[in-house]
Amino acid sequence: MVNKGKMKFREKTLDSGAYLILGKDEESNEELMKKFQRKANVILHTAKPGSPFCVIERPLNPTSEDIHKSGAITARYSQDWRDNKSDVRVNVFTGKDAYKLKEMPTGTFGIKKSKTIIVKKQEILKLL
């Protein structure tokens, strides 16, 4: 996934072996979501705008610990964290719950249903 010598996406592997792909900007978020929209993969995004979409590519059924760690990584790269340096609410959903309307700007998707996790400030600080 290389673009003009620069990585389009952030790629992370958790200690458990779970493999994550995160967008870096609205264009890469758009590309990532189009690839995983309508799929069963778990996806994360902060409740507030301005974060990467984080797709857990493998395993298809991640543990709750992997989801929470992925949430902390998502929060770490968010504008919510950058601006507030406090706990961050992260939405967890699958690609099957994501949709795109014509009038939505690049990098923006709607979500039919999701659950929300709270990532504590201390968990994000461990990633820095």
Contact map, one row per residue, 1 for C-alpha under 8 A:
11100011100000000000000000000000000000000000000000000000000000000000000000000000000000000000000000000000000000000000000000000000
11111111000000000000000000000000000000000000000000000000000000000000000000000000000000000000000000000000000000000000000000000000
11111111000000000000000000000000000000000000000000000000000000000000000000000000000000000000000000000000000000000000000000000000
01111100000000000000000000000000000000000000000000000000000000000000000000000000000000000000000000000000000000000000000000000000
01111110000000000000000000000000000000000000000000000000000000000000000000000000000000000000000000000000000000000000000000000000
01111111000000000000000000000000000000000000000000000000000000000000000000000000000000000000000000000000000000000000000000000000
11101111110000000000000000000000000000000000000000000000000000000000000000000000000000000000000000000000000000000000000000000000
11100111110000000000001100010000000000000000000000000000000000000000000000000000000000000000000000000000000000000000000000000000
10000011111000000000111100010000000000000000000000000000000000000000000000000000000000000000000000000000000000000000000000000000
00000011111100000000111100000000000000000000000000000000000000000000000000000000000000000000000000000000000000000000000000000000
00000000111110000011110000000000000000000000000000000000000000000000000000000000000000000000000000000000000000000000000000000000
00000000011111000011100000000000000000000000000000000000000000000000000000000000000000000000000000000000000000000000000000000000
00000000001111111111000000000000000000000000000000000000000000000000000000000000000000000000000000000000000000000000000000000000
00000000000111111111000000000000000000000000000000000000000000000100100000000000000000000000000000000000000000000000000000000000
00000000000011111100000000000000000000000000000000000000000000000000000000000000000000000000000000000000000000000000000000000000
00000000000011111100000000000000000000000000000000000000000000000100000000000000000000000000000000000000000000000000000000000000
00000000000011111110000000000000000000000000000000000000000000000000000000000000000000000000000000000000000000000000000000000000
00000000000011111111000000000000000000000000000000000001111001000100000000000000000000000000000000000000000000000000000000000000
00000000001111001111100000000000000000000000000000000001111000000000000000000000000000000000000000000000000000000000000000000000
00000000001111000111110000000000000000000000000000000111110000000000010000000000000000000000000000000000000000000000000000000000
00000000111100000011111000000000000000000000000000000111100000000000000000000000000000000000000000000000000000000000000000000000
00000000111000000001111100001001000000000000000000011110000000000000000001000000000000000000000000000000000000000000000000000000
00000001110000000000111111011001000000000000000000011100000000000000000000000000000000000000000000000000000000000000000000000000
00000001110000000000011111011000000000000000000000010000000000000000000000000000000000000000000000000000000000000000000000000000
00000000000000000000001111111000000000000000000000010000000000000000000000000000000000000000000000000000001000000000000000000000
00000000000000000000001111111100000000000000000000000000000000000000000000000000000000000000000000000000011100000000000000000000
00000000000000000000000011111110000000000000000000000000000000000000000000000000000000000000000000000000011000000000000000000000
00000001100000000000001111111111000000000000000000000000000000000000000000000000000000000000000000000000001000000000000000000000
00000000000000000000011111111111100000000000000000011000000000000000000000000000000000000000000000000000001000000000000000000000
00000000000000000000000001111111110000000000000000000000000000000000000000000000000000000000000000000000011100000000000000000000
00000000000000000000000000111111111000000000000000000000000000000000000000000000000000000000000000000000000000000000000000000000
00000000000000000000011000011111111100000000000000001000000000000000000000000000000000000000000000000000000000000000000000000000
00000000000000000000000000001111111110000000000000001000000000000000000000000000000000000000001000000000000000000000000000000000
00000000000000000000000000000111111110000000000000000000000000000000000000000000000000000000000000000000000000000000000000000000
00000000000000000000000000000011111110000000000000000000000000000000000000000000000000000000000000000000000000000000000000000000
00000000000000000000000000000001111111101000000000000010000000000000000000000000000000000000001000000000000000000000000000000000
00000000000000000000000000000000111111100000000000000000000000000000000000000000000000000000001111100000000000000000000000000000
00000000000000000000000000000000000111110000000000000000000000000000000000000000000000000000011111000000000000000000000000000000
00000000000000000000000000000000000111111000000000000000000000000000000000000000000000000000011100000000000000000000000000000000
00000000000000000000000000000000000001111100000000000000000100000000000000000000000000000000011100000000000000000000000000000000
00000000000000000000000000000000000100111110000000000011110110000000000000000000000000000000011000000000000000000000000000000000
00000000000000000000000000000000000000011111000000000011100111000000000000000000000000000001111000000000000000000000000000000000
00000000000000000000000000000000000000001111100000001111000000000000000000000000000000000001111000000000000000000000000000000000
00000000000000000000000000000000000000000111110000001110000000000000011001000000000000000111100000000000000000000000000000000000
00000000000000000000000000000000000000000011111000111100000000000000001001100000000000000111000000000000000000000000000000000000
00000000000000000000000000000000000000000001111111100000000000000000000001100101000000011110000000000000000000000000000000000000
00000000000000000000000000000000000000000000111110000000000000000000000000000000000000011110000000000000000000000001000000000000
00000000000000000000000000000000000000000000011111100000000000000000000000000001000000001000000000000000000000000000000000000000
00000000000000000000000000000000000000000000011111100000000000000000000000000011000000000000000000000000000000000000000000000000
00000000000000000000000000000000000000000000010111110000000000000000000000000111000000000000000000000000000000000000000000000000
00000000000000000000000000000000000000000000110111111000000000000000000001101111000000000000000000000000000000000000000000000000
00000000000000000000011110001000000000000000100001111100000000000000000001001100000000000000000000000000000000000000000000000000
00000000000000000000011000001001100000000011100000111110000000000000000001000000000000000000000000000000000000000000000000000000
00000000000000000001111000000000000000000011100000011111000000000000010001000000000000000000000000000000000000000000000000000000
00000000000000000001110000000000000100001111000000001111100000000000000000000000000000000000000000000000000000000000000000000000
00000000000000000111100000000000000000001110000000000111111101000000010000000000000000000000000000000000000000000000000000000000
00000000000000000111100000000000000000001100000000000011111100000000000000000000000000000000000000000000000000000000000000000000
00000000000000000111000000000000000000001000000000000001111111000000000000000000000000000000000000000000000000000000000000000000
00000000000000000110000000000000000000000000000000000001111111000000000000000000000000000000000000000000000000000000000000000000
00000000000000000000000000000000000000011100000000000001111111000000000000000000000000000000000000000000000000000000000000000000
00000000000000000000000000000000000000001100000000000000011111100000000000000000000000000000000000000000000000000000000000000000
00000000000000000100000000000000000000000100000000000001011111110110000000000000000000000000000000000000000000000000000000000000
00000000000000000000000000000000000000000000000000000000000011111110000000000000000000000000000000000000000000000000000000000000
00000000000000000000000000000000000000000000000000000000000001111111000000000000000000000000000000000000000000000000000000000000
00000000000000000000000000000000000000000000000000000000000000111111100000000000000000000000000000000000000000000000000000000000
00000000000001010100000000000000000000000000000000000000000001111111110000000000000000000000000000000000000000000000000000000000
00000000000000000000000000000000000000000000000000000000000001111111111000000000000000000000000000000000000000000000000000000000
00000000000000000000000000000000000000000000000000000000000000011111111100000000000000000000000000000000000000000000101000000000
00000000000001000000000000000000000000000000000000000000000000001111111110000000000000000000000000000000000000000000000000000000
00000000000000000001000000000000000000000001000000000101000000000111111111000000000000000000000000000000000000000000000000000000
00000000000000000000000000000000000000000001100000000000000000000011111111100000000000000100000000000000000000000000101000000000
00000000000000000000000000000000000000000000000000000000000000000001111111110000000000000000000000000000000000000000001000110000
00000000000000000000000000000000000000000000000000000000000000000000111111111000000000000000000000000000000000000000000000010010
00000000000000000000010000000000000000000001110000111100000000000000011111111100000000000100000000000000000000000000000000000000
00000000000000000000000000000000000000000000110000100000000000000000001111111101100000011100000000000000000000000000001000010000
00000000000000000000000000000000000000000000000000000000000000000000000111111100110000000000000000000000000000000000000000010010
00000000000000000000000000000000000000000000000000110000000000000000000011111110110000000000000000000000000000000000000000000000
00000000000000000000000000000000000000000000010001110000000000000000000001111111110000000000000000000000000000000000000000000000
00000000000000000000000000000000000000000000000011100000000000000000000000001111111000000000000000000000000000000000000000000000
00000000000000000000000000000000000000000000010111100000000000000000000000100111111110010000000000000000000000000000000000000000
00000000000000000000000000000000000000000000000000000000000000000000000000111111111111110000000000000000000000000000000000000000
00000000000000000000000000000000000000000000000000000000000000000000000000011111111110000000000000000000000000000000000000000000
00000000000000000000000000000000000000000000000000000000000000000000000000000011111110000000000000000000000000000000000000000000
00000000000000000000000000000000000000000000000000000000000000000000000000000001111111000000000000000000000000000000000000000000
00000000000000000000000000000000000000000000000000000000000000000000000000000001111111100000000000000000000000000000000010000000
00000000000000000000000000000000000000000000000000000000000000000000000000000000100111110000000000000000000000000000000110000000
00000000000000000000000000000000000000000000000000000000000000000000000000000000100011111000000000000000000000000000011110000000
00000000000000000000000000000000000000000000011000000000000000000000000000100001100001111100000000000000000000000000011110000000
00000000000000000000000000000000000000000000011100000000000000000000000000100000000000111110000000000000000000000001111000000000
00000000000000000000000000000000000000000001111000000000000000000000001001100000000000011111000000000000000000000001111000000000
00000000000000000000000000000000000000000001111000000000000000000000000000000000000000001111100000000000000000000111100000000000
00000000000000000000000000000000000000000111100000000000000000000000000000000000000000000111110000000000000000000111100000000000
00000000000000000000000000000000000000000111000000000000000000000000000000000000000000000011111011000000000000101110000000000000
00000000000000000000000000000000000001111110000000000000000000000000000000000000000000000001111111000000000000000100000000000000
00000000000000000000000000000000100111111110000000000000000000000000000000000000000000000000111111000000000000000000000000000000
00000000000000000000000000000000000011110000000000000000000000000000000000000000000000000000011111000000000000000000000000000000
00000000000000000000000000000000000011000000000000000000000000000000000000000000000000000000111111100000000000111100000000000000
00000000000000000000000000000000000011000000000000000000000000000000000000000000000000000000111111110000000011110000000000000000
00000000000000000000000000000000000010000000000000000000000000000000000000000000000000000000000011111000000011110000000000000000
00000000000000000000000000000000000000000000000000000000000000000000000000000000000000000000000001111101000111000000000000000000
00000000000000000000000000000000000000000000000000000000000000000000000000000000000000000000000000111111000011000000000000000000
00000000000000000000000000000000000000000000000000000000000000000000000000000000000000000000000000011111000000000000000000000000
00000000000000000000000000000000000000000000000000000000000000000000000000000000000000000000000000001111100000000000000000000000
00000000000000000000000000000000000000000000000000000000000000000000000000000000000000000000000000011111110110000000000000000000
00000000000000000000000000000000000000000000000000000000000000000000000000000000000000000000000000000011111100000000000000000000
00000000000000000000000001100100000000000000000000000000000000000000000000000000000000000000000000000001111100000000000000000000
00000000000000000000000011111100000000000000000000000000000000000000000000000000000000000000000000000000111110000000000000000000
00000000000000000000000001000100000000000000000000000000000000000000000000000000000000000000000000010001111111000000000000000000
00000000000000000000000000000000000000000000000000000000000000000000000000000000000000000000000001111001001111100000000000000000
00000000000000000000000000000000000000000000000000000000000000000000000000000000000000000000000001111000000111110000000000000000
00000000000000000000000000000000000000000000000000000000000000000000000000000000000000000000100011100000000011111100000000000000
00000000000000000000000000000000000000000000000000000000000000000000000000000000000000000000000011100000000001111100000000000000
00000000000000000000000000000000000000000000000000000000000000000000000000000000000000000000100010000000000000111110000000000000
00000000000000000000000000000000000000000000000000000000000000000000000000000000000000000011110010000000000000111111000000000000
00000000000000000000000000000000000000000000000000000000000000000000000000000000000000000011100000000000000000001111100000000000
00000000000000000000000000000000000000000000001000000000000000000000000000000000000000001111000000000000000000000111110000000000
00000000000000000000000000000000000000000000000000000000000000000001001000000000000000001111000000000000000000000011111000000000
00000000000000000000000000000000000000000000000000000000000000000000000000000000000000111100000000000000000000000001111100000000
00000000000000000000000000000000000000000000000000000000000000000001001100100000000000111100000000000000000000000000111110110000
00000000000000000000000000000000000000000000000000000000000000000000000000000000000001110000000000000000000000000000011111110000
00000000000000000000000000000000000000000000000000000000000000000000000000000000000011110000000000000000000000000000001111111000
00000000000000000000000000000000000000000000000000000000000000000000000000000000000000000000000000000000000000000000000111111100
00000000000000000000000000000000000000000000000000000000000000000000000100000000000000000000000000000000000000000000001111111110
00000000000000000000000000000000000000000000000000000000000000000000000110110000000000000000000000000000000000000000001111111111
00000000000000000000000000000000000000000000000000000000000000000000000000000000000000000000000000000000000000000000000011111111
00000000000000000000000000000000000000000000000000000000000000000000000000000000000000000000000000000000000000000000000001111111
00000000000000000000000000000000000000000000000000000000000000000000000010010000000000000000000000000000000000000000000000111111
00000000000000000000000000000000000000000000000000000000000000000000000000000000000000000000000000000000000000000000000000011111
